[in-house]
Amino acid sequence: MSDDFGYLNARIRCRRRELLHEGFFREALTLSFPELVKVLGETQYGADLTGDSLSDVDRAVRVHLDRTVTDLPRVVSGEAREAVSLLLMRKDLANVKTILRGKRIGRSTEEIMGSLGGGTLPRGFYSAMVETPDVASLAQVLSIPKHPLARALREASQAGEEPLVMETILDRAFYAAMRRRSRELDQPYLADFISFEIDALNLSTSLKLFSTELEGPFDQYFLPGGRLVEFALFQRLSTGEVAAMEELGDTDFARVAEVRDLPGLERGLGCVLLAKAKEGARDALGAGLAIDYIQRKEWEAGRIRLLARRAYYGLSSALVEQEVFCE
């Protein structure tokens, strides 16, 4: 085992060669479900594909991610291990939000567990979280020293029942810890990407506030630590001045500068984050290459799941095409 970023990145470069090509997704957009399962079985996902049902596809994707992404901290030690663990903890955050949302709308344990994957936590933790009656109990399950979500959940459990307030508190505590530790690790690209991700979250939250007509004060929903999206812009977007998005036209968020609705914004932000992560491929002696690889693998997994559902339910390709490609 090594604490050298050079060693970690050498391992990642080998794994990058197995990323699915765009041609696979173009072909998959037109296939029936049995045809899609057959084609997927001929890729590196085939080793984990044990059946031909939709749940078998989901399981294969999850197991493949565990083997090619979730295991990255185990191949190195020291600061390289800590840096890549920080990146994977972002998936822990997404999973906790999925659990909270699923419990709120009454989804079954099986449905919630089927939508979780990646991160640093064993599935046993997630199973216990799904069974908890409230956020305070969930926070007790996740009492892992040094995990930024442990403190974040404790703070969120005291926030009341408003979902967006609770999620903002989770984000604020989590990303504050992420920013602090990335600086301590002297990983400038990692710190920069975290700030960029905070900007993206603030943009998404601002349009959620507008679309759900939640009232201020809006500073309780704003995440500090971004660089391009200041509170003044966030507040204008939150109150319905959506055209203010055009101010981002000369920034890395230019792709979403013309967007005026939340679904379009969130699709665009996914592509913007992919493009930003791609810059990390030049970070040969830091965490940047890991950021790029993790973003691309998670994007790949999401595309497979979406295309599998399109084929399984016989949906029109046009309905999902814009969700599957960044062009």
N, C-alpha and C positions, 0 to 999 in steps of 0.2 A: 504494500500500500504506500502511497506517496502523498505528500501535501503540496505537490508541485502543480500549478495551473497548466504547465506545459504538458504534463502527463495526462491530466484530465482532458485537455483539449485534443490530445492525440486520440484518446478513446472516443471522444465525441465525433471527431472527423471520420472515424471508421463507421460509426453508426449513421452519420449523415448520408452515406452512400446508399442506405436502404430506404431513404425517404421515397414515398410513392411519387411518380412523375405525374404531371398534369394530364397526360394522356389517359391515365387510369380513370381520373374523375370525369373527363369528357366522355369516355366510353360508358362509365357507370351511370351517367345521367340518362342513358337510353335503354338500360337493361331491365328485364323483368327481375323479380326477386330471386328465383332459382338461378338465373344467369349471373346475377350479382354475387351470390354466394359462391358459385363456381369460380368466377374470376378472382374474388377475394382469396379463395383457397389456394390460388396459384401465386400469391404474394407472400411476403414474410409473415402475414397474419395467419396464413394457413396452418402453421404449427399449433396455433391455439384455437382453431375452429373445430369444435368437437361435434357439431350438429348443423342442421340447416334451417333453424328457426331464427326469428328476430332476436330473441334473447341469447341465442348462441353467438350471433354476430356481436351483440353488445358485450358479452363475456370475453370474446376473443380480443376485442379492442381494449378492454380494461386490462386483461392479463398481459397483452403485448406492451401496453404503456408501463405496467409495473416492471416489466423486464428491461425495457429500453430507456425509461426516464426516471421512474421512482427509485431505481437502484443506484442512480449516479452518486449519491453521497457515500455509498459503500465502497466505491472503487478508489477513493482518495481519503486523505485525513487532513487535519489542520485547517488552515484558513480556506483552502479550496473546498473542503467538505462543508464548512460552515456557510460559505457563499452559495453553493448550489442548494443547500438545505433551505436557505432563505428564499430562494426562487421557488422551490417546491411548496413552501408554506403558503404561497399565494393561492395554490389549489386547495389547501386546507381551509382557507378563508372562504373560497367559493363554495366548498362543500358544506360548510356550516351554514352559509346563507341558504343553500338549497334545502337543508334540513329544516331551517326555521320557516321558510316559505311553504314547504310541503306540509309541515305540521299545521300551519295556519289555515291552509285550504282543505285539510282533511285527507291528504293523500295517504295511501297505505304504506306500511313499513317496506313492503317489497318494492313498491313504485319508487320510494325515496332512495332506497339502497341501490336500486338499479341505475340511478342517475348519478351516482357518486363514483369518483375514481381519482387516482393520482394522489399527490400530496405526500406528507411524511407520516401520517397517522395510520396505524393498522385498521383494517375494516372492523375489527371488534370494537374499537372506540366509537366508530360511526354508528354501529348497531346499537350500542348503549345510549348514544346521544338521541337517536330516533325514538327510543322508548321512554325518554324522560318527559315529565309532565309540563315543564316550563324552562325558561332560559336559565334561571338560577340553578336548577338541577343539572342542566346541560353544562354549565360552567364548572360544577363540581366534578363532572366526569372528566373534563379536560383540564385537570389540575397538574399540568406537566411543567416542571421548572424550566424557565427560559423560553418557553414557547410564547410568542407574542399574542396568540389568540387567547391564552388563559386569562391574562389581565383584561383583554378586550371584552371577553364574554362577561367577566365580573362587572365591568362598567356598564355593559349593555343591559344586564339583568336589572339594573336600577333605573332604566330609562322609561319605563311604562310600556304601553302596548303599541304605540305608533310605529309601524314597521320601518318606514324610511328613517326615522330618528334612530331606531335601534341599529339599523345597518350602517348609518353614518358613524355612530359611536364605535362600532366594530372596526370600520375602515380607519377612523382617525387614530385609535390606539394601535392598530396593527401597523399602519404605514409609518407612524412616528417611530416605532421600534425598528422597522425595516430601514428607514433613513439613517437612524442613529448607528445601527450596526454596520451598514454599508460604508459609512464614513470611518468607523473604527477599523474596518478591514482594509481601508485605503483602496477601495474599488470605485474609481470615479465613474466608469461607465455604468456600473450597477446602480450607483446613486442617481445618475442622470436618468436612467430608464425608470426608476421608481418615481421620480418627479414627473416624468412624462405620463406614467400610468395614473398618477394623482390628477393631472390635468384632464385626462380622459374620463376619469370617474366624476369629476366636477361637471364636465359637460353633460354627461349622461344624467346626473342627478338634477341638474338645472331644468332639463326638459321633462323629467319625471314630475318635478314640482309644478311645472306649468300644466302638464297634461292631467294631473290629478287635482289641480286647483287647491293645493295645500297652501296655507297662509304662512307668513313669516312669523318671527324673525328668521331670515334666510341664513344668517351666519351659523345657526345650529346644524345646518346641512352641508356647510362648506368645509372641504379638507385643506388644511394648510400644507405647504410643501411643494406645490406645483411651481412652474416657471412661466407658463404662457397664459394661463387662465387665471386672471386676478378676480378678486371678489366683486369688483364693480361689474365686470362682464357677466359673472355668474348670476348676480342679482337681476341684471337686465333680462337675461335669458329666462330666469325663473318667473318673471312677471309677464312674459309673453312677447318680449321684444326679440323674437327669434331671428330676425334679420341681422341682429348684432353678431351672429356667427360669421358674417362676412369679414369681420376684423381679423379672423384667423387665416385669411386668404394667402398671406405671405409667410406662413409658418409651416411647420411639419403637419399641421392639421388642415392644410389646404383642401384635402380630399373631402372634408365634411363641411366646408365653408358655405356651400349652397344647400345643405340639408335643412329641412324645416320640420321634420317629424321624428319622434323617438325611435321607431323601428329602423328607419333609414340611418339615423345617427349611430345607433348601436352596431349596425352592419358595417358602416364606414369606419367606426372606431376600431373594430376588430382588424380591419385591413391596415389602418394607420399604425396600430401597435405591431403588426407583423413587419411592416416596412421599417419601423424604428428598431425593432429587434435585429433585423438583418444587418444593420450597421455594426452590431456587435461581433459579426464574423471576423472583423479586422482586429479584434482585441485578443491577440494571440497569447498574451501572458496574463489574462484576467478572466473575469466571469462573463464577458460579452458573448463568447461563442456558445456558452451554456444557455444564455438567455435566448439566443436565436434558435438553438436546437429545441429547447423546451417549448417555445411558442409554436414552432413549426409542427412538432409532433402533436401537441394538443389541438392545433388547427386541423391536422390530418385526421385525428380521431373524431373530431366533431363533424367533419365532412362525411366520413364513412357512415356514422350513425344517421346523419340526415338523409343521405342517399339511400341507405337501407330502408328507412321509413317511407321515402318516396316510392321505392319499388314495391315494398310490402303492401302498402295501402293503395297502390295504383294511381298515385297522384301525377298531375301534369308536370313535366320537366320544367316548364316555365315558372311554376310556383316556387321552386326551390333554387333555380339556377343562380339568382342574384345572391343567395345565401352561401353558395358553394365556391364562388370565384371572386377574386379581387382583381378587377380589371379597370 
